[in-house]
Amino acid sequence: MNTPVTTGTDDFRGLRDRLWTAVTGRDEYAAAGVVLTALDNGLDAESALLDVIAPVQQKVGTEWAANRLTVAAEHAASAIADRVIAALAHHPATRAVPHLGRITVACVDREWHVLPARLLAEVLSLRGWRVDFLGAQVPTPHLISHLHTSGAEIVALSSSLPTRLPTAHAAITACQAVGVPVLAGGAAFGPDGRYARLLGANAWAPDARTAARRLADGIPAPDLAVGRTQVDDLPHLADQEYTYVARNQGHLVREVMVQLESAFPAMKSYTDRQREHTAEDIAHIVDHLAVGLYTDDDELLTTFLTWTAGILTARGVPAGSLRPALDILAAELQDFPRCVRLLDHARLLLDATLAAGHTSGVPA
């Protein structure tokens, strides 16, 4: 007879350590063996998902940010984790008879960080929900078409990247327009769920267990008699600053690149690959500026810049190179008051972060 696995911190730590060794060693069979053996020995499937697999994947992201894992190694580890979850889903210990309602779990369009949604889908299945898991990057029209035919009572919408918030907003309002409430989750919505509330989601949860509790408590359906558009939620969009920046991203990136060589002389010796990475970094800054304008939230841009400063520092790139890029953007957008406000705030916080040396590479 197997001895049940206890669920103390030390027991989880041992399982996580063994799983970490397997996924970073690119040994899929060893990784599956760690988890499936634990299930055979009595570990409950939800704990395997949320207390073993999820923390290991979080560590994968942290180690990539600190430049201790390559992009390829991070992708390999994530792919193995996905296959281990699939194996776990078919283990006899995970079989649950559906007795609750039907829920659709999906990532917003262009959101490819699928693991948080996948974990939620598995946890809800374990708890007796009938789950339609649509995966990553689900275009809103396809999501709505699915709702019309599936009979789903709720949508759990996941997004990890803040730059997907405008798309998430469109998906939230579209789901509600057909009478289906939305539970939002994922890092994009903020650690306190502020962006979920701002965008009108019916509920928010920071993790899968909390989401399951919120669903058990019940989420009321939206009132179809109350018509609502995205601009109703965010009246500041009437100034068109978000629209201008979003539509002119390419021009802004090119202008910064042209002027940056004079403002940051070290760039003159950059290789073509380094210039390509610089252009990508600037594009991400403009993306986050645009979403900061969409939400009218100064912290969205500053949080991203603090994280980026850490990523650059970990890779031996001077984080101070961000400052002239922000200066150029501020000059280009000087006629747009909210742009100026966000960029001024970002420059102050970036200066303070660089002065204090708080560039760990790990997002707040």
C-alpha positions as CSV (number, residue, x, y, z in Angstrom):
1,M,0.0,0.0,0.0
2,N,1.3,3.5,-0.9
3,T,2.0,5.9,2.0
4,P,0.0,9.1,1.5
5,V,2.0,12.2,0.8
6,T,1.7,14.9,3.5
7,T,1.3,18.5,2.5
8,G,3.7,20.3,4.7
9,T,6.0,23.0,3.3
10,D,9.0,20.7,3.4
11,D,7.2,18.0,1.4
12,F,6.2,20.5,-1.3
13,R,9.7,21.9,-1.3
14,G,11.2,18.4,-2.0
15,L,8.7,17.8,-4.9
16,R,9.4,21.2,-6.3
17,D,13.1,20.7,-6.2
18,R,12.9,17.4,-8.0
19,L,10.5,18.8,-10.6
20,W,12.8,21.8,-11.1
21,T,15.8,19.5,-11.7
22,A,13.7,17.6,-14.3
23,V,12.3,20.5,-16.2
24,T,15.6,22.4,-16.4
25,G,17.3,19.2,-17.4
26,R,14.7,18.8,-20.2
27,D,13.7,15.4,-18.9
28,E,10.0,15.2,-19.6
29,Y,9.7,11.6,-18.3
30,A,11.4,12.4,-15.0
31,A,9.2,15.5,-14.6
32,A,6.0,13.5,-15.2
33,G,7.3,10.8,-12.9
34,V,7.7,13.3,-10.0
35,V,4.1,14.4,-10.2
36,L,2.4,11.2,-11.1
37,T,4.3,9.3,-8.4
38,A,3.2,11.9,-5.9
39,L,-0.4,11.4,-7.0
40,D,0.0,7.6,-6.6
41,N,1.2,8.2,-3.1
42,G,-1.8,10.2,-2.1
43,L,-1.0,13.8,-3.0
44,D,-4.2,15.5,-4.2
45,A,-4.2,16.8,-7.7
46,E,-5.0,20.4,-6.9
47,S,-2.0,20.6,-4.6
48,A,0.1,19.0,-7.4
49,L,-1.0,21.7,-9.8
50,L,-0.9,24.8,-7.5
51,D,1.7,24.0,-4.9
52,V,4.2,22.1,-7.0
53,I,3.9,22.8,-10.8
54,A,2.9,26.4,-10.5
55,P,5.7,27.5,-8.2
56,V,8.3,25.7,-10.4
57,Q,7.0,27.6,-13.4
58,Q,7.1,30.9,-11.5
59,K,10.8,30.1,-10.7
60,V,11.4,29.4,-14.4
61,G,10.2,33.0,-15.2
62,T,12.3,34.5,-12.3
63,E,15.4,32.7,-13.5
64,W,14.9,33.8,-17.1
65,A,14.5,37.4,-15.9
66,A,17.8,37.1,-13.9
67,N,19.5,35.8,-17.1
68,R,20.2,32.4,-15.5
69,L,18.0,30.6,-18.0
70,T,18.0,31.2,-21.7
71,V,14.8,31.9,-23.7
72,A,15.1,28.4,-25.2
73,A,15.5,26.8,-21.8
74,E,12.5,28.7,-20.5
75,H,10.4,27.6,-23.4
76,A,11.5,24.0,-23.0
77,A,10.7,24.0,-19.3
78,S,7.3,25.5,-20.0
79,A,6.5,22.9,-22.7
80,I,7.4,20.1,-20.3
81,A,5.2,21.6,-17.6
82,D,2.3,21.7,-20.1
83,R,2.7,18.1,-20.9
84,V,3.0,17.1,-17.3
85,I,-0.3,18.9,-16.6
86,A,-1.9,17.0,-19.5
87,A,-0.6,13.7,-18.0
88,L,-2.0,14.7,-14.6
89,A,-5.4,15.4,-16.1
90,H,-5.7,11.8,-17.2
91,H,-4.6,10.3,-13.9
92,P,-7.3,8.3,-12.0
93,A,-6.9,10.6,-9.0
94,T,-8.1,13.5,-11.0
95,R,-11.4,12.1,-12.2
96,A,-14.3,14.1,-11.0
97,V,-18.0,13.8,-12.0
98,P,-19.2,17.2,-13.3
99,H,-22.0,18.5,-11.1
100,L,-21.7,22.2,-11.4
101,G,-22.3,24.6,-14.3
102,R,-20.5,25.1,-17.5
103,I,-17.7,27.6,-17.7
104,T,-15.4,28.8,-20.6
105,V,-11.8,29.5,-19.8
106,A,-9.8,31.4,-22.4
107,C,-6.9,33.8,-22.9
108,V,-7.6,37.1,-24.5
109,D,-6.5,37.6,-28.1
110,R,-2.7,37.8,-28.6
111,E,-2.1,36.5,-25.0
112,W,0.1,33.5,-25.3
113,H,0.9,33.0,-21.6
114,V,-1.5,30.1,-21.3
115,L,-0.4,28.3,-18.1
116,P,-2.5,30.4,-15.6
117,A,-5.6,29.7,-17.6
118,R,-4.7,26.0,-18.0
119,L,-4.2,25.6,-14.2
120,L,-7.5,27.3,-13.6
121,A,-9.3,25.0,-16.1
122,E,-7.9,21.9,-14.4
123,V,-8.7,23.1,-10.9
124,L,-12.3,23.9,-11.9
125,S,-12.6,20.5,-13.5
126,L,-11.4,18.8,-10.3
127,R,-14.0,20.7,-8.4
128,G,-16.8,19.6,-10.6
129,W,-17.3,22.3,-13.3
130,R,-17.9,21.4,-16.9
131,V,-15.0,23.3,-18.5
132,D,-14.5,24.4,-22.0
133,F,-10.8,25.3,-22.2
134,L,-10.1,27.4,-25.3
135,G,-6.4,28.0,-24.7
136,A,-4.2,30.9,-25.7
137,Q,-4.9,33.8,-28.1
138,V,-8.7,33.5,-28.5
139,P,-10.1,36.3,-30.8
140,T,-13.1,37.9,-29.3
141,P,-15.5,37.1,-32.2
142,H,-14.6,33.4,-31.9
143,L,-15.1,33.6,-28.1
144,I,-18.6,35.1,-28.5
145,S,-19.5,32.6,-31.2
146,H,-18.5,29.8,-28.8
147,L,-20.7,31.3,-26.0
148,H,-23.7,31.4,-28.4
149,T,-23.4,27.6,-29.0
150,S,-21.9,26.2,-25.8
151,G,-24.3,27.2,-23.1
152,A,-21.5,28.5,-20.9
153,E,-22.8,30.4,-17.8
154,I,-19.5,32.2,-17.1
155,V,-16.3,33.2,-18.8
156,A,-13.0,33.1,-17.0
157,L,-10.8,35.4,-19.0
158,S,-7.0,35.3,-18.5
159,S,-4.3,37.9,-19.5
160,S,-0.7,38.1,-18.2
161,L,0.5,41.0,-20.4
162,P,-0.8,44.6,-19.5
163,T,-0.5,45.5,-23.2
164,R,-3.5,43.2,-23.8
165,L,-5.8,45.2,-21.5
166,P,-7.6,47.0,-24.4
167,T,-8.3,43.7,-26.0
168,A,-9.4,42.3,-22.7
169,H,-11.8,45.2,-22.3
170,A,-13.4,44.5,-25.6
171,A,-13.8,40.9,-24.7
172,I,-15.3,41.7,-21.3
173,T,-17.9,44.0,-22.8
174,A,-18.7,41.6,-25.7
175,C,-19.3,38.7,-23.3
176,Q,-21.5,40.8,-21.1
177,A,-23.4,42.0,-24.1
178,V,-24.6,38.4,-24.7
179,G,-25.5,38.0,-21.0
180,V,-22.4,36.1,-19.8
181,P,-20.5,37.4,-16.7
182,V,-16.8,37.6,-16.7
183,L,-14.3,36.5,-14.1
184,A,-11.0,38.1,-14.8
185,G,-7.6,36.8,-13.7
186,G,-3.9,37.0,-14.6
187,A,-1.1,39.5,-13.9
188,A,-2.3,42.0,-16.5
189,F,-5.2,43.0,-14.3
190,G,-2.9,44.1,-11.5
191,P,-1.9,42.5,-8.2
192,D,-5.0,44.0,-6.6
193,G,-7.4,43.5,-9.6
194,R,-7.6,47.3,-10.2
195,Y,-7.7,46.9,-14.0
196,A,-10.4,44.2,-13.8
197,R,-12.6,46.6,-11.9
198,L,-11.7,49.5,-14.2
199,L,-12.7,47.5,-17.3
200,G,-15.9,46.4,-15.8
201,A,-15.3,42.7,-15.1
202,N,-18.0,41.1,-12.9
203,A,-15.4,39.6,-10.7
204,W,-11.6,39.2,-10.3
205,A,-9.4,36.6,-8.6
206,P,-5.6,36.6,-8.0
207,D,-5.3,32.8,-8.3
208,A,-7.1,29.6,-9.1
209,R,-8.2,28.7,-5.6
210,T,-9.7,32.2,-5.1
211,A,-11.3,32.0,-8.5
212,A,-13.0,28.7,-7.5
213,R,-14.3,30.2,-4.3
214,R,-15.6,33.3,-6.1
215,L,-17.4,31.0,-8.6
216,A,-18.9,28.9,-5.7
217,D,-20.2,32.1,-4.2
218,G,-22.0,32.9,-7.4
219,I,-21.4,35.7,-10.0
220,P,-24.6,37.5,-11.1
221,A,-25.3,37.8,-14.8
222,P,-24.9,41.3,-16.3
223,D,-28.0,43.4,-16.9
224,L,-28.7,43.3,-20.6
225,A,-31.0,46.4,-20.3
226,V,-27.9,48.5,-19.5
227,G,-26.0,49.2,-22.7
228,R,-22.3,49.8,-22.2
229,T,-19.4,50.6,-24.4
230,Q,-15.7,50.8,-23.7
231,V,-15.7,54.6,-23.7
232,D,-18.5,54.5,-21.1
233,D,-16.0,52.8,-18.7
234,L,-13.1,55.1,-19.6
235,P,-14.3,58.6,-20.5
236,H,-10.8,59.9,-20.7
237,L,-10.4,58.1,-24.0
238,A,-12.3,60.9,-25.5
239,D,-9.1,63.0,-25.7
240,Q,-7.8,60.5,-28.4
241,E,-4.3,60.4,-26.9
242,Y,-4.4,56.6,-26.6
243,T,-5.6,56.4,-30.2
244,Y,-2.8,58.6,-31.5
245,V,0.0,56.7,-29.7
246,A,-1.4,53.3,-30.6
247,R,-1.7,54.2,-34.2
248,N,1.6,55.9,-34.5
249,Q,3.7,53.4,-32.6
250,G,5.9,52.6,-35.7
251,H,6.7,56.3,-36.3
252,L,7.5,56.9,-32.6
253,V,9.9,53.9,-32.5
254,R,11.7,55.1,-35.6
255,E,12.0,58.6,-34.3
256,V,13.4,57.5,-31.0
257,M,15.9,55.2,-32.8
258,V,17.1,58.0,-35.1
259,Q,17.7,60.4,-32.2
260,L,18.9,57.9,-29.7
261,E,22.4,57.5,-31.3
262,S,23.1,61.2,-30.5
263,A,21.5,61.0,-27.0
264,F,23.2,57.8,-26.1
265,P,26.7,57.6,-27.8
266,A,27.3,54.0,-26.8
267,M,24.7,53.0,-29.3
268,K,27.1,53.9,-32.2
269,S,29.0,50.7,-31.5
270,Y,25.9,48.5,-31.4
271,T,25.7,45.5,-33.7
272,D,22.7,45.0,-35.9
273,R,21.3,42.5,-33.4
274,Q,21.7,45.0,-30.5
275,R,19.9,47.6,-32.6
276,E,17.1,45.2,-33.2
277,H,16.8,44.5,-29.5
278,T,16.8,48.2,-28.8
279,A,14.0,48.8,-31.3
280,E,12.0,46.0,-29.6
281,D,12.5,47.5,-26.2
282,I,11.4,50.9,-27.4
283,A,8.3,49.4,-29.0
284,H,7.5,47.8,-25.7
285,I,7.8,51.1,-24.0
286,V,5.5,52.8,-26.5
287,D,3.0,49.8,-26.0
288,H,3.0,50.3,-22.3
289,L,2.7,54.1,-22.6
290,A,-0.4,53.5,-24.8
291,V,-2.0,51.2,-22.3
292,G,-1.1,53.6,-19.5
293,L,-3.1,56.2,-21.5
294,Y,-5.9,53.6,-22.0
295,T,-6.2,53.0,-18.3
296,D,-5.1,56.6,-17.3
297,D,-2.8,54.9,-14.8
298,D,0.8,56.2,-14.2
299,E,1.9,53.1,-12.5
300,L,1.5,50.8,-15.4
301,L,4.3,52.4,-17.3
302,T,6.6,52.8,-14.3
303,T,6.2,49.2,-13.2
304,F,7.2,48.0,-16.7
305,L,10.2,50.3,-16.8
306,T,11.4,49.1,-13.4
307,W,11.1,45.5,-14.6
308,T,12.9,46.4,-17.9
309,A,15.7,48.1,-16.1
310,G,16.3,44.9,-14.1
311,I,16.2,42.7,-17.3
312,L,18.8,45.0,-19.0
313,T,21.0,45.1,-15.9
314,A,21.0,41.3,-15.7
315,R,22.1,41.1,-19.3
316,G,24.9,43.6,-18.9
317,V,23.1,46.4,-20.7
318,P,23.1,49.8,-19.0
319,A,19.7,50.4,-17.7
320,G,20.4,54.2,-17.9
321,S,19.9,53.8,-21.7
322,L,16.1,53.9,-20.9
323,R,16.3,57.5,-19.8
324,P,17.2,59.2,-23.1
325,A,14.5,57.1,-24.9
326,L,11.9,58.5,-22.5
327,D,13.3,62.0,-23.0
328,I,12.9,61.7,-26.8
329,L,9.4,60.3,-26.5
330,A,8.4,63.2,-24.1
331,A,9.7,65.7,-26.7
332,E,7.8,64.0,-29.5
333,L,4.6,64.0,-27.5
334,Q,4.9,67.3,-25.8
335,D,1.5,68.5,-27.1
336,F,-0.3,65.7,-25.4
337,P,-0.9,66.5,-21.7
338,R,-1.6,62.9,-20.4
339,C,1.4,61.6,-22.3
340,V,3.6,64.2,-20.7
341,R,2.2,63.4,-17.3
342,L,2.9,59.6,-17.7
343,L,6.4,60.1,-19.1
344,D,7.3,62.7,-16.4
345,H,6.2,60.3,-13.7
346,A,8.1,57.5,-15.4
347,R,11.3,59.4,-15.6
348,L,11.2,60.4,-11.9
349,L,10.6,56.8,-10.8
350,L,13.2,55.5,-13.2
351,D,15.8,57.9,-11.9
352,A,15.0,56.9,-8.3
353,T,15.2,53.2,-9.2
354,L,18.5,53.6,-10.9
355,A,19.9,55.7,-8.1
356,A,18.8,53.1,-5.5
357,G,20.0,50.2,-7.6
358,H,16.6,48.4,-7.5
359,T,17.0,46.6,-10.7
360,S,16.5,42.9,-9.8
361,G,14.9,41.9,-13.1
362,V,11.8,40.6,-11.2
363,P,8.5,42.4,-11.8
364,A,6.8,44.0,-8.8
